Amino acid sequence: MKYPTRNEVAKVKTFYRICAGFLFFFSALEVLLVCFIMFIEPFELIMLSGVFIGLVLSHISGSVVFTSFAPKYLLFTHGAKSDN
């Protein structure tokens, strides 16, 4: 499968970058809180999945916030650039 490049897709609009920033903040906070809970509570395997999900969500939303593009493996979700 050939992934599109950043030159072939449109940037994410500002409204969606703001929403992604909101998600980035809370997913980063979630990772920190779950790591804190892992130290003060007995170990549960579900805690590791919470950290993993938070890291993936913060990676994707952080990429959108700071670069205006999704990660390379999600660039197919962007629309094509308009010639206007």
mmCIF file of the N, C-alpha and C atoms, coordinates in Angstrom:
data_MODEL
# 
_entry.id   MODEL 
# 
loop_
_atom_site.group_PDB 
_atom_site.id 
_atom_site.type_symbol 
_atom_site.label_atom_id 
_atom_site.label_alt_id 
_atom_site.label_comp_id 
_atom_site.label_asym_id 
_atom_site.label_entity_id 
_atom_site.label_seq_id 
_atom_site.pdbx_PDB_ins_code 
_atom_site.Cartn_x 
_atom_site.Cartn_y 
_atom_site.Cartn_z 
_atom_site.occupancy 
_atom_site.B_iso_or_equiv 
_atom_site.pdbx_formal_charge 
_atom_site.auth_seq_id 
_atom_site.auth_comp_id 
_atom_site.auth_asym_id 
_atom_site.auth_atom_id 
_atom_site.pdbx_PDB_model_num 
ATOM 1   N N  . MET A 1 1  ? 0.836   -1.178 0.000  1.00 0.00 ? 1  MET A N  1 
ATOM 2   C CA . MET A 1 1  ? 0.000   0.000  0.000  1.00 0.00 ? 1  MET A CA 1 
ATOM 3   C C  . MET A 1 1  ? 0.881   1.241  0.000  1.00 0.00 ? 1  MET A C  1 
ATOM 4   N N  . LYS A 1 2  ? 0.601   2.170  -0.883 1.00 0.00 ? 2  LYS A N  1 
ATOM 5   C CA . LYS A 1 2  ? 1.364   3.405  -0.967 1.00 0.00 ? 2  LYS A CA 1 
ATOM 6   C C  . LYS A 1 2  ? 0.674   4.475  -0.132 1.00 0.00 ? 2  LYS A C  1 
ATOM 7   N N  . TYR A 1 3  ? 1.383   4.976  0.858  1.00 0.00 ? 3  TYR A N  1 
ATOM 8   C CA . TYR A 1 3  ? 0.831   6.036  1.694  1.00 0.00 ? 3  TYR A CA 1 
ATOM 9   C C  . TYR A 1 3  ? 0.983   7.374  0.985  1.00 0.00 ? 3  TYR A C  1 
ATOM 10  N N  . PRO A 1 4  ? 0.017   8.272  1.126  1.00 0.00 ? 4  PRO A N  1 
ATOM 11  C CA . PRO A 1 4  ? 0.188   9.612  0.552  1.00 0.00 ? 4  PRO A CA 1 
ATOM 12  C C  . PRO A 1 4  ? 1.239   10.391 1.340  1.00 0.00 ? 4  PRO A C  1 
ATOM 13  N N  . THR A 1 5  ? 1.863   11.356 0.703  1.00 0.00 ? 5  THR A N  1 
ATOM 14  C CA . THR A 1 5  ? 2.845   12.191 1.382  1.00 0.00 ? 5  THR A CA 1 
ATOM 15  C C  . THR A 1 5  ? 2.178   13.461 1.889  1.00 0.00 ? 5  THR A C  1 
ATOM 16  N N  . ARG A 1 6  ? 2.893   14.207 2.703  1.00 0.00 ? 6  ARG A N  1 
ATOM 17  C CA . ARG A 1 6  ? 2.341   15.460 3.239  1.00 0.00 ? 6  ARG A CA 1 
ATOM 18  C C  . ARG A 1 6  ? 2.105   16.485 2.142  1.00 0.00 ? 6  ARG A C  1 
ATOM 19  N N  . ASN A 1 7  ? 2.838   16.383 1.039  1.00 0.00 ? 7  ASN A N  1 
ATOM 20  C CA . ASN A 1 7  ? 2.653   17.318 -0.078 1.00 0.00 ? 7  ASN A CA 1 
ATOM 21  C C  . ASN A 1 7  ? 1.360   17.045 -0.842 1.00 0.00 ? 7  ASN A C  1 
ATOM 22  N N  . GLU A 1 8  ? 0.794   15.857 -0.675 1.00 0.00 ? 8  GLU A N  1 
ATOM 23  C CA . GLU A 1 8  ? -0.408  15.475 -1.428 1.00 0.00 ? 8  GLU A CA 1 
ATOM 24  C C  . GLU A 1 8  ? -1.704  15.673 -0.659 1.00 0.00 ? 8  GLU A C  1 
ATOM 25  N N  . VAL A 1 9  ? -1.622  15.958 0.636  1.00 0.00 ? 9  VAL A N  1 
ATOM 26  C CA . VAL A 1 9  ? -2.834  16.061 1.447  1.00 0.00 ? 9  VAL A CA 1 
ATOM 27  C C  . VAL A 1 9  ? -2.961  17.456 2.052  1.00 0.00 ? 9  VAL A C  1 
ATOM 28  N N  . ALA A 1 10 ? -4.186  17.812 2.426  1.00 0.00 ? 10 ALA A N  1 
ATOM 29  C CA . ALA A 1 10 ? -4.455  19.116 3.028  1.00 0.00 ? 10 ALA A CA 1 
ATOM 30  C C  . ALA A 1 10 ? -4.111  19.092 4.515  1.00 0.00 ? 10 ALA A C  1 
ATOM 31  N N  . LYS A 1 11 ? -3.769  20.263 5.044  1.00 0.00 ? 11 LYS A N  1 
ATOM 32  C CA . LYS A 1 11 ? -3.500  20.373 6.475  1.00 0.00 ? 11 LYS A CA 1 
ATOM 33  C C  . LYS A 1 11 ? -4.819  20.286 7.247  1.00 0.00 ? 11 LYS A C  1 
ATOM 34  N N  . VAL A 1 12 ? -4.707  19.923 8.516  1.00 0.00 ? 12 VAL A N  1 
ATOM 35  C CA . VAL A 1 12 ? -5.868  19.869 9.399  1.00 0.00 ? 12 VAL A CA 1 
ATOM 36  C C  . VAL A 1 12 ? -6.285  21.295 9.729  1.00 0.00 ? 12 VAL A C  1 
ATOM 37  N N  . LYS A 1 13 ? -7.579  21.567 9.709  1.00 0.00 ? 13 LYS A N  1 
ATOM 38  C CA . LYS A 1 13 ? -8.083  22.914 9.988  1.00 0.00 ? 13 LYS A CA 1 
ATOM 39  C C  . LYS A 1 13 ? -7.907  23.270 11.463 1.00 0.00 ? 13 LYS A C  1 
ATOM 40  N N  . THR A 1 14 ? -7.929  24.559 11.747 1.00 0.00 ? 14 THR A N  1 
ATOM 41  C CA . THR A 1 14 ? -7.639  25.070 13.085 1.00 0.00 ? 14 THR A CA 1 
ATOM 42  C C  . THR A 1 14 ? -8.591  24.528 14.144 1.00 0.00 ? 14 THR A C  1 
ATOM 43  N N  . PHE A 1 15 ? -9.878  24.440 13.832 1.00 0.00 ? 15 PHE A N  1 
ATOM 44  C CA . PHE A 1 15 ? -10.848 23.934 14.807 1.00 0.00 ? 15 PHE A CA 1 
ATOM 45  C C  . PHE A 1 15 ? -10.480 22.525 15.262 1.00 0.00 ? 15 PHE A C  1 
ATOM 46  N N  . TYR A 1 16 ? -10.096 21.679 14.326 1.00 0.00 ? 16 TYR A N  1 
ATOM 47  C CA . TYR A 1 16 ? -9.749  20.305 14.660 1.00 0.00 ? 16 TYR A CA 1 
ATOM 48  C C  . TYR A 1 16 ? -8.415  20.236 15.396 1.00 0.00 ? 16 TYR A C  1 
ATOM 49  N N  . ARG A 1 17 ? -7.511  21.176 15.131 1.00 0.00 ? 17 ARG A N  1 
ATOM 50  C CA . ARG A 1 17 ? -6.253  21.219 15.877 1.00 0.00 ? 17 ARG A CA 1 
ATOM 51  C C  . ARG A 1 17 ? -6.508  21.609 17.322 1.00 0.00 ? 17 ARG A C  1 
ATOM 52  N N  . ILE A 1 18 ? -7.467  22.515 17.550 1.00 0.00 ? 18 ILE A N  1 
ATOM 53  C CA . ILE A 1 18 ? -7.827  22.897 18.916 1.00 0.00 ? 18 ILE A CA 1 
ATOM 54  C C  . ILE A 1 18 ? -8.436  21.702 19.646 1.00 0.00 ? 18 ILE A C  1 
ATOM 55  N N  . CYS A 1 19 ? -9.317  20.973 18.958 1.00 0.00 ? 19 CYS A N  1 
ATOM 56  C CA . CYS A 1 19 ? -9.910  19.765 19.556 1.00 0.00 ? 19 CYS A CA 1 
ATOM 57  C C  . CYS A 1 19 ? -8.830  18.725 19.858 1.00 0.00 ? 19 CYS A C  1 
ATOM 58  N N  . ALA A 1 20 ? -7.875  18.574 18.955 1.00 0.00 ? 20 ALA A N  1 
ATOM 59  C CA . ALA A 1 20 ? -6.780  17.629 19.175 1.00 0.00 ? 20 ALA A CA 1 
ATOM 60  C C  . ALA A 1 20 ? -5.903  18.077 20.341 1.00 0.00 ? 20 ALA A C  1 
ATOM 61  N N  . GLY A 1 21 ? -5.732  19.379 20.518 1.00 0.00 ? 21 GLY A N  1 
ATOM 62  C CA . GLY A 1 21 ? -4.978  19.888 21.667 1.00 0.00 ? 21 GLY A CA 1 
ATOM 63  C C  . GLY A 1 21 ? -5.671  19.557 22.976 1.00 0.00 ? 21 GLY A C  1 
ATOM 64  N N  . PHE A 1 22 ? -6.998  19.659 22.982 1.00 0.00 ? 22 PHE A N  1 
ATOM 65  C CA . PHE A 1 22 ? -7.793  19.277 24.148 1.00 0.00 ? 22 PHE A CA 1 
ATOM 66  C C  . PHE A 1 22 ? -7.578  17.796 24.461 1.00 0.00 ? 22 PHE A C  1 
ATOM 67  N N  . LEU A 1 23 ? -7.652  16.953 23.433 1.00 0.00 ? 23 LEU A N  1 
ATOM 68  C CA . LEU A 1 23 ? -7.413  15.516 23.615 1.00 0.00 ? 23 LEU A CA 1 
ATOM 69  C C  . LEU A 1 23 ? -5.978  15.233 24.059 1.00 0.00 ? 23 LEU A C  1 
ATOM 70  N N  . PHE A 1 24 ? -5.028  15.961 23.483 1.00 0.00 ? 24 PHE A N  1 
ATOM 71  C CA . PHE A 1 24 ? -3.627  15.758 23.845 1.00 0.00 ? 24 PHE A CA 1 
ATOM 72  C C  . PHE A 1 24 ? -3.394  16.065 25.314 1.00 0.00 ? 24 PHE A C  1 
ATOM 73  N N  . PHE A 1 25 ? -3.938  17.174 25.783 1.00 0.00 ? 25 PHE A N  1 
ATOM 74  C CA . PHE A 1 25 ? -3.770  17.561 27.186 1.00 0.00 ? 25 PHE A CA 1 
ATOM 75  C C  . PHE A 1 25 ? -4.330  16.495 28.115 1.00 0.00 ? 25 PHE A C  1 
ATOM 76  N N  . PHE A 1 26 ? -5.552  16.049 27.850 1.00 0.00 ? 26 PHE A N  1 
ATOM 77  C CA . PHE A 1 26 ? -6.175  15.098 28.759 1.00 0.00 ? 26 PHE A CA 1 
ATOM 78  C C  . PHE A 1 26 ? -5.605  13.690 28.622 1.00 0.00 ? 26 PHE A C  1 
ATOM 79  N N  . SER A 1 27 ? -5.141  13.301 27.443 1.00 0.00 ? 27 SER A N  1 
ATOM 80  C CA . SER A 1 27 ? -4.523  11.980 27.330 1.00 0.00 ? 27 SER A CA 1 
ATOM 81  C C  . SER A 1 27 ? -3.154  11.965 28.006 1.00 0.00 ? 27 SER A C  1 
ATOM 82  N N  . ALA A 1 28 ? -2.406  13.066 27.917 1.00 0.00 ? 28 ALA A N  1 
ATOM 83  C CA . ALA A 1 28 ? -1.127  13.137 28.632 1.00 0.00 ? 28 ALA A CA 1 
ATOM 84  C C  . ALA A 1 28 ? -1.363  13.128 30.139 1.00 0.00 ? 28 ALA A C  1 
ATOM 85  N N  . LEU A 1 29 ? -2.389  13.836 30.579 1.00 0.00 ? 29 LEU A N  1 
ATOM 86  C CA . LEU A 1 29 ? -2.748  13.833 31.997 1.00 0.00 ? 29 LEU A CA 1 
ATOM 87  C C  . LEU A 1 29 ? -3.176  12.435 32.448 1.00 0.00 ? 29 LEU A C  1 
ATOM 88  N N  . GLU A 1 30 ? -3.907  11.735 31.578 1.00 0.00 ? 30 GLU A N  1 
ATOM 89  C CA . GLU A 1 30 ? -4.352  10.367 31.900 1.00 0.00 ? 30 GLU A CA 1 
ATOM 90  C C  . GLU A 1 30 ? -3.170  9.430  32.071 1.00 0.00 ? 30 GLU A C  1 
ATOM 91  N N  . VAL A 1 31 ? -2.168  9.542  31.221 1.00 0.00 ? 31 VAL A N  1 
ATOM 92  C CA . VAL A 1 31 ? -0.983  8.690  31.332 1.00 0.00 ? 31 VAL A CA 1 
ATOM 93  C C  . VAL A 1 31 ? -0.263  8.961  32.651 1.00 0.00 ? 31 VAL A C  1 
ATOM 94  N N  . LEU A 1 32 ? -0.113  10.228 32.996 1.00 0.00 ? 32 LEU A N  1 
ATOM 95  C CA . LEU A 1 32 ? 0.551   10.560 34.259 1.00 0.00 ? 32 LEU A CA 1 
ATOM 96  C C  . LEU A 1 32 ? -0.235  10.044 35.462 1.00 0.00 ? 32 LEU A C  1 
ATOM 97  N N  . LEU A 1 33 ? -1.535  10.199 35.434 1.00 0.00 ? 33 LEU A N  1 
ATOM 98  C CA . LEU A 1 33 ? -2.347  9.748  36.564 1.00 0.00 ? 33 LEU A CA 1 
ATOM 99  C C  . LEU A 1 33 ? -2.364  8.229  36.692 1.00 0.00 ? 33 LEU A C  1 
ATOM 100 N N  . VAL A 1 34 ? -2.433  7.519  35.575 1.00 0.00 ? 34 VAL A N  1 
ATOM 101 C CA . VAL A 1 34 ? -2.419  6.057  35.647 1.00 0.00 ? 34 VAL A CA 1 
ATOM 102 C C  . VAL A 1 34 ? -1.057  5.570  36.139 1.00 0.00 ? 34 VAL A C  1 
ATOM 103 N N  . CYS A 1 35 ? 0.015   6.219  35.709 1.00 0.00 ? 35 CYS A N  1 
ATOM 104 C CA . CYS A 1 35 ? 1.342   5.839  36.218 1.00 0.00 ? 35 CYS A CA 1 
ATOM 105 C C  . CYS A 1 35 ? 1.431   6.090  37.723 1.00 0.00 ? 35 CYS A C  1 
ATOM 106 N N  . PHE A 1 36 ? 0.862   7.177  38.190 1.00 0.00 ? 36 PHE A N  1 
ATOM 107 C CA . PHE A 1 36 ? 0.841   7.456  39.621 1.00 0.00 ? 36 PHE A CA 1 
ATOM 108 C C  . PHE A 1 36 ? 0.022   6.404  40.370 1.00 0.00 ? 36 PHE A C  1 
ATOM 109 N N  . ILE A 1 37 ? -1.130  6.048  39.824 1.00 0.00 ? 37 ILE A N  1 
ATOM 110 C CA . ILE A 1 37 ? -1.991  5.040  40.449 1.00 0.00 ? 37 ILE A CA 1 
ATOM 111 C C  . ILE A 1 37 ? -1.290  3.681  40.489 1.00 0.00 ? 37 ILE A C  1 
ATOM 112 N N  . MET A 1 38 ? -0.465  3.378  39.475 1.00 0.00 ? 38 MET A N  1 
ATOM 113 C CA . MET A 1 38 ? 0.249   2.104  39.456 1.00 0.00 ? 38 MET A CA 1 
ATOM 114 C C  . MET A 1 38 ? 1.215   1.984  40.637 1.00 0.00 ? 38 MET A C  1 
ATOM 115 N N  . PHE A 1 39 ? 1.719   3.110  41.137 1.00 0.00 ? 39 PHE A N  1 
ATOM 116 C CA . PHE A 1 39 ? 2.640   3.074  42.269 1.00 0.00 ? 39 PHE A CA 1 
ATOM 117 C C  . PHE A 1 39 ? 1.926   2.968  43.607 1.00 0.00 ? 39 PHE A C  1 
ATOM 118 N N  . ILE A 1 40 ? 0.717   3.504  43.705 1.00 0.00 ? 40 ILE A N  1 
ATOM 119 C CA . ILE A 1 40 ? 0.068   3.515  45.019 1.00 0.00 ? 40 ILE A CA 1 
ATOM 120 C C  . ILE A 1 40 ? -0.963  2.402  45.194 1.00 0.00 ? 40 ILE A C  1 
ATOM 121 N N  . GLU A 1 41 ? -1.347  1.735  44.124 1.00 0.00 ? 41 GLU A N  1 
ATOM 122 C CA . GLU A 1 41 ? -2.334  0.653  44.193 1.00 0.00 ? 41 GLU A CA 1 
ATOM 123 C C  . GLU A 1 41 ? -1.678  -0.672 43.832 1.00 0.00 ? 41 GLU A C  1 
ATOM 124 N N  . PRO A 1 42 ? -2.288  -1.793 44.208 1.00 0.00 ? 42 PRO A N  1 
ATOM 125 C CA . PRO A 1 42 ? -1.783  -3.098 43.756 1.00 0.00 ? 42 PRO A CA 1 
ATOM 126 C C  . PRO A 1 42 ? -1.865  -3.205 42.230 1.00 0.00 ? 42 PRO A C  1 
ATOM 127 N N  . PHE A 1 43 ? -0.932  -3.971 41.669 1.00 0.00 ? 43 PHE A N  1 
ATOM 128 C CA . PHE A 1 43 ? -0.850  -4.063 40.210 1.00 0.00 ? 43 PHE A CA 1 
ATOM 129 C C  . PHE A 1 43 ? -2.085  -4.731 39.613 1.00 0.00 ? 43 PHE A C  1 
ATOM 130 N N  . GLU A 1 44 ? -2.607  -4.120 38.559 1.00 0.00 ? 44 GLU A N  1 
ATOM 131 C CA . GLU A 1 44 ? -3.683  -4.682 37.739 1.00 0.00 ? 44 GLU A CA 1 
ATOM 132 C C  . GLU A 1 44 ? -3.230  -4.574 36.287 1.00 0.00 ? 44 GLU A C  1 
ATOM 133 N N  . LEU A 1 45 ? -3.465  -5.608 35.511 1.00 0.00 ? 45 LEU A N  1 
ATOM 134 C CA . LEU A 1 45 ? -3.045  -5.599 34.114 1.00 0.00 ? 45 LEU A CA 1 
ATOM 135 C C  . LEU A 1 45 ? -3.778  -4.537 33.299 1.00 0.00 ? 45 LEU A C  1 
ATOM 136 N N  . ILE A 1 46 ? -4.988  -4.202 33.683 1.00 0.00 ? 46 ILE A N  1 
ATOM 137 C CA . ILE A 1 46 ? -5.761  -3.203 32.946 1.00 0.00 ? 46 ILE A CA 1 
ATOM 138 C C  . ILE A 1 46 ? -5.091  -1.832 33.010 1.00 0.00 ? 46 ILE A C  1 
ATOM 139 N N  . MET A 1 47 ? -4.262  -1.608 34.021 1.00 0.00 ? 47 MET A N  1 
ATOM 140 C CA . MET A 1 47 ? -3.541  -0.333 34.116 1.00 0.00 ? 47 MET A CA 1 
ATOM 141 C C  . MET A 1 47 ? -2.577  -0.157 32.958 1.00 0.00 ? 47 MET A C  1 
ATOM 142 N N  . LEU A 1 48 ? -1.917  -1.235 32.554 1.00 0.00 ? 48 LEU A N  1 
ATOM 143 C CA . LEU A 1 48 ? -0.989  -1.156 31.424 1.00 0.00 ? 48 LEU A CA 1 
ATOM 144 C C  . LEU A 1 48 ? -1.714  -0.836 30.130 1.00 0.00 ? 48 LEU A C  1 
ATOM 145 N N  . SER A 1 49 ? -2.911  -1.392 29.959 1.00 0.00 ? 49 SER A N  1 
ATOM 146 C CA . SER A 1 49 ? -3.672  -1.061 28.755 1.00 0.00 ? 49 SER A CA 1 
ATOM 147 C C  . SER A 1 49 ? -4.114  0.394  28.787 1.00 0.00 ? 49 SER A C  1 
ATOM 148 N N  . GLY A 1 50 ? -4.398  0.931  29.974 1.00 0.00 ? 50 GLY A N  1 
ATOM 149 C CA . GLY A 1 50 ? -4.738  2.345  30.085 1.00 0.00 ? 50 GLY A CA 1 
ATOM 150 C C  . GLY A 1 50 ? -3.579  3.234  29.692 1.00 0.00 ? 50 GLY A C  1 
ATOM 151 N N  . VAL A 1 51 ? -2.377  2.869  30.112 1.00 0.00 ? 51 VAL A N  1 
ATOM 152 C CA . VAL A 1 51 ? -1.186  3.630  29.727 1.00 0.00 ? 51 VAL A CA 1 
ATOM 153 C C  . VAL A 1 51 ? -0.963  3.530  28.220 1.00 0.00 ? 51 VAL A C  1 
ATOM 154 N N  . PHE A 1 52 ? -1.097  2.329  27.655 1.00 0.00 ? 52 PHE A N  1 
ATOM 155 C CA . PHE A 1 52 ? -0.888  2.140  26.221 1.00 0.00 ? 52 PHE A CA 1 
ATOM 156 C C  . PHE A 1 52 ? -1.885  2.964  25.411 1.00 0.00 ? 52 PHE A C  1 
ATOM 157 N N  . ILE A 1 53 ? -3.148  2.915  25.770 1.00 0.00 ? 53 ILE A N  1 
ATOM 158 C CA . ILE A 1 53 ? -4.171  3.676  25.041 1.00 0.00 ? 53 ILE A CA 1 
ATOM 159 C C  . ILE A 1 53 ? -3.903  5.175  25.160 1.00 0.00 ? 53 ILE A C  1 
ATOM 160 N N  . GLY A 1 54 ? -3.525  5.629  26.342 1.00 0.00 ? 54 GLY A N  1 
ATOM 161 C CA . GLY A 1 54 ? -3.206  7.040  26.518 1.00 0.00 ? 54 GLY A CA 1 
ATOM 162 C C  . GLY A 1 54 ? -2.010  7.484  25.698 1.00 0.00 ? 54 GLY A C  1 
ATOM 163 N N  . LEU A 1 55 ? -0.987  6.634  25.614 1.00 0.00 ? 55 LEU A N  1 
ATOM 164 C CA . LEU A 1 55 ? 0.194   6.972  24.815 1.00 0.00 ? 55 LEU A CA 1 
ATOM 165 C C  . LEU A 1 55 ? -0.124  7.045  23.330 1.00 0.00 ? 55 LEU A C  1 
ATOM 166 N N  . VAL A 1 56 ? -0.920  6.107  22.842 1.00 0.00 ? 56 VAL A N  1 
ATOM 167 C CA . VAL A 1 56 ? -1.296  6.123  21.420 1.00 0.00 ? 56 VAL A CA 1 
ATOM 168 C C  . VAL A 1 56 ? -2.144  7.354  21.110 1.00 0.00 ? 56 VAL A C  1 
ATOM 169 N N  . LEU A 1 57 ? -3.104  7.646  21.968 1.00 0.00 ? 57 LEU A N  1 
ATOM 170 C CA . LEU A 1 57 ? -3.961  8.811  21.758 1.00 0.00 ? 57 LEU A CA 1 
ATOM 171 C C  . LEU A 1 57 ? -3.160  10.103 21.821 1.00 0.00 ? 57 LEU A C  1 
ATOM 172 N N  . SER A 1 58 ? -2.231  10.202 22.755 1.00 0.00 ? 58 SER A N  1 
ATOM 173 C CA . SER A 1 58 ? -1.426  11.424 22.841 1.00 0.00 ? 58 SER A CA 1 
ATOM 174 C C  . SER A 1 58 ? -0.455  11.541 21.663 1.00 0.00 ? 58 SER A C  1 
ATOM 175 N N  . HIS A 1 59 ? 0.020   10.414 21.142 1.00 0.00 ? 59 HIS A N  1 
ATOM 176 C CA . HIS A 1 59 ? 0.895   10.456 19.959 1.00 0.00 ? 59 HIS A CA 1 
ATOM 177 C C  . HIS A 1 59 ? 0.138   10.997 18.745 1.00 0.00 ? 59 HIS A C  1 
ATOM 178 N N  . ILE A 1 60 ? -1.059  10.500 18.521 1.00 0.00 ? 60 ILE A N  1 
ATOM 179 C CA . ILE A 1 60 ? -1.837  10.929 17.355 1.00 0.00 ? 60 ILE A CA 1 
ATOM 180 C C  . ILE A 1 60 ? -2.290  12.376 17.509 1.00 0.00 ? 60 ILE A C  1 
ATOM 181 N N  . SER A 1 61 ? -2.863  12.723 18.660 1.00 0.00 ? 61 SER A N  1 
ATOM 182 C CA . SER A 1 61 ? -3.352  14.089 18.828 1.00 0.00 ? 61 SER A CA 1 
ATOM 183 C C  . SER A 1 61 ? -2.201  15.088 18.903 1.00 0.00 ? 61 SER A C  1 
ATOM 184 N N  . GLY A 1 62 ? -1.077  14.712 19.494 1.00 0.00 ? 62 GLY A N  1 
ATOM 185 C CA . GLY A 1 62 ? 0.083   15.593 19.530 1.00 0.00 ? 62 GLY A CA 1 
ATOM 186 C C  . GLY A 1 62 ? 0.645   15.850 18.148 1.00 0.00 ? 62 GLY A C  1 
ATOM 187 N N  . SER A 1 63 ? 0.645   14.841 17.310 1.00 0.00 ? 63 SER A N  1 
ATOM 188 C CA . SER A 1 63 ? 1.099   15.013 15.937 1.00 0.00 ? 63 SER A CA 1 
ATOM 189 C C  . SER A 1 63 ? 0.206   15.992 15.183 1.00 0.00 ? 63 SER A C  1 
ATOM 190 N N  . VAL A 1 64 ? -1.098  15.892 15.385 1.00 0.00 ? 64 VAL A N  1 
ATOM 191 C CA . VAL A 1 64 ? -2.027  16.806 14.725 1.00 0.00 ? 64 VAL A CA 1 
ATOM 192 C C  . VAL A 1 64 ? -1.839  18.227 15.244 1.00 0.00 ? 64 VAL A C  1 
ATOM 193 N N  . VAL A 1 65 ? -1.663  18.380 16.547 1.00 0.00 ? 65 VAL A N  1 
ATOM 194 C CA . VAL A 1 65 ? -1.527  19.716 17.141 1.00 0.00 ? 65 VAL A CA 1 
ATOM 195 C C  . VAL A 1 65 ? -0.244  20.395 16.672 1.00 0.00 ? 65 VAL A C  1 
ATOM 196 N N  . PHE A 1 66 ? 0.874   19.698 16.718 1.00 0.00 ? 66 PHE A N  1 
ATOM 197 C CA . PHE A 1 66 ? 2.160   20.341 16.496 1.00 0.00 ? 66 PHE A CA 1 
ATOM 198 C C  . PHE A 1 66 ? 2.605   20.377 15.036 1.00 0.00 ? 66 PHE A C  1 
ATOM 199 N N  . THR A 1 67 ? 2.077   19.492 14.177 1.00 0.00 ? 67 THR A N  1 
ATOM 200 C CA . THR A 1 67 ? 2.513   19.495 12.778 1.00 0.00 ? 67 THR A CA 1 
ATOM 201 C C  . THR A 1 67 ? 1.397   19.781 11.785 1.00 0.00 ? 67 THR A C  1 
ATOM 202 N N  . SER A 1 68 ? 0.166   19.819 12.211 1.00 0.00 ? 68 SER A N  1 
ATOM 203 C CA . SER A 1 68 ? -1.019  20.007 11.351 1.00 0.00 ? 68 SER A CA 1 
ATOM 204 C C  . SER A 1 68 ? -1.281  18.811 10.447 1.00 0.00 ? 68 SER A C  1 
ATOM 205 N N  . PHE A 1 69 ? -0.612  17.716 10.677 1.00 0.00 ? 69 PHE A N  1 
ATOM 206 C CA . PHE A 1 69 ? -0.828  16.489 9.917  1.00 0.00 ? 69 PHE A CA 1 
ATOM 207 C C  . PHE A 1 69 ? -0.950  15.321 10.883 1.00 0.00 ? 69 PHE A C  1 
ATOM 208 N N  . ALA A 1 70 ? -1.692  14.322 10.480 1.00 0.00 ? 70 ALA A N  1 
ATOM 209 C CA . ALA A 1 70 ? -1.751  13.085 11.247 1.00 0.00 ? 70 ALA A CA 1 
ATOM 210 C C  . ALA A 1 70 ? -0.434  12.326 11.049 1.00 0.00 ? 70 ALA A C  1 
ATOM 211 N N  . PRO A 1 71 ? -0.150  11.311 11.882 1.00 0.00 ? 71 PRO A N  1 
ATOM 212 C CA . PRO A 1 71 ? 1.045   10.491 11.638 1.00 0.00 ? 71 PRO A CA 1 
ATOM 213 C C  . PRO A 1 71 ? 0.992   9.848  10.248 1.00 0.00 ? 71 PRO A C  1 
ATOM 214 N N  . LYS A 1 72 ? 2.129   9.426  9.758  1.00 0.00 ? 72 LYS A N  1 
ATOM 215 C CA . LYS A 1 72 ? 2.236   8.921  8.383  1.00 0.00 ? 72 LYS A CA 1 
ATOM 216 C C  . LYS A 1 72 ? 1.257   7.783  8.103  1.00 0.00 ? 72 LYS A C  1 
ATOM 217 N N  . TYR A 1 73 ? 1.049   6.904  9.075  1.00 0.00 ? 73 TYR A N  1 
ATOM 218 C CA . TYR A 1 73 ? 0.158   5.769  8.851  1.00 0.00 ? 73 TYR A CA 1 
ATOM 219 C C  . TYR A 1 73 ? -1.317  6.172  8.857  1.00 0.00 ? 73 TYR A C  1 
ATOM 220 N N  . LEU A 1 74 ? -1.636  7.430  9.155  1.00 0.00 ? 74 LEU A N  1 
ATOM 221 C CA . LEU A 1 74 ? -3.022  7.909  9.111  1.00 0.00 ? 74 LEU A CA 1 
ATOM 222 C C  . LEU A 1 74 ? -3.232  9.031  8.099  1.00 0.00 ? 74 LEU A C  1 
ATOM 223 N N  . LEU A 1 75 ? -2.251  9.297  7.252  1.00 0.00 ? 75 LEU A N  1 
ATOM 224 C CA . LEU A 1 75 ? -2.393  10.378 6.276  1.00 0.00 ? 75 LEU A CA 1 
ATOM 225 C C  . LEU A 1 75 ? -3.500  10.119 5.262  1.00 0.00 ? 75 LEU A C  1 
ATOM 226 N N  . PHE A 1 76 ? -3.892  8.869  5.079  1.00 0.00 ? 76 PHE A N  1 
ATOM 227 C CA . PHE A 1 76 ? -4.970  8.576  4.126  1.00 0.00 ? 76 PHE A CA 1 
ATOM 228 C C  . PHE A 1 76 ? -6.300  9.162  4.596  1.00 0.00 ? 76 PHE A C  1 
ATOM 229 N N  . THR A 1 77 ? -6.402  9.561  5.858  1.00 0.00 ? 77 THR A N  1 
ATOM 230 C CA . THR A 1 77 ? -7.651  10.138 6.363  1.00 0.00 ? 77 THR A CA 1 
ATOM 231 C C  . THR A 1 77 ? -7.805  11.601 5.987  1.00 0.00 ? 77 THR A C  1 
ATOM 232 N N  . HIS A 1 78 ? -6.727  12.249 5.535  1.00 0.00 ? 78 HIS A N  1 
ATOM 233 C CA . HIS A 1 78 ? -6.792  13.647 5.103  1.00 0.00 ? 78 HIS A CA 1 
ATOM 234 C C  . HIS A 1 78 ? -7.457  13.718 3.738  1.00 0.00 ? 78 HIS A C  1 
ATOM 235 N N  . GLY A 1 79 ? -8.011  14.878 3.444  1.00 0.00 ? 79 GLY A N  1 
ATOM 236 C CA . GLY A 1 79 ? -8.535  15.116 2.110  1.00 0.00 ? 79 GLY A CA 1 
ATOM 237 C C  . GLY A 1 79 ? -7.416  15.560 1.188  1.00 0.00 ? 79 GLY A C  1 
ATOM 238 N N  . ALA A 1 80 ? -7.692  15.519 -0.083 1.00 0.00 ? 80 ALA A N  1 
ATOM 239 C CA . ALA A 1 80 ? -6.694  15.971 -1.065 1.00 0.00 ? 80 ALA A CA 1 
ATOM 240 C C  . ALA A 1 80 ? -6.576  17.477 -1.011 1.00 0.00 ? 80 ALA A C  1 
ATOM 241 N N  . LYS A 1 81 ? -5.406  17.984 -1.407 1.00 0.00 ? 81 LYS A N  1 
ATOM 242 C CA . LYS A 1 81 ? -5.212  19.427 -1.454 1.00 0.00 ? 81 LYS A CA 1 
ATOM 243 C C  . LYS A 1 81 ? -6.099  20.008 -2.544 1.00 0.00 ? 81 LYS A C  1 
ATOM 244 N N  . SER A 1 82 ? -6.697  21.148 -2.237 1.00 0.00 ? 82 SER A N  1 
ATOM 245 C CA . SER A 1 82 ? -7.472  21.838 -3.289 1.00 0.00 ? 82 SER A CA 1 
ATOM 246 C C  . SER A 1 82 ? -6.541  22.764 -4.029 1.00 0.00 ? 82 SER A C  1 
ATOM 247 N N  . ASP A 1 83 ? -6.838  23.010 -5.277 1.00 0.00 ? 83 ASP A N  1 
ATOM 248 C CA . ASP A 1 83 ? -5.979  23.869 -6.105 1.00 0.00 ? 83 ASP A CA 1 
ATOM 249 C C  . ASP A 1 83 ? -6.381  25.330 -6.026 1.00 0.00 ? 83 ASP A C  1 
ATOM 250 N N  . ASN A 1 84 ? -7.303  25.662 -5.142 1.00 0.00 ? 84 ASN A N  1 
ATOM 251 C CA . ASN A 1 84 ? -7.771  27.067 -5.036 1.00 0.00 ? 84 ASN A CA 1 
ATOM 252 C C  . ASN A 1 84 ? -6.757  27.922 -4.369 1.00 0.00 ? 84 ASN A C  1 
# 
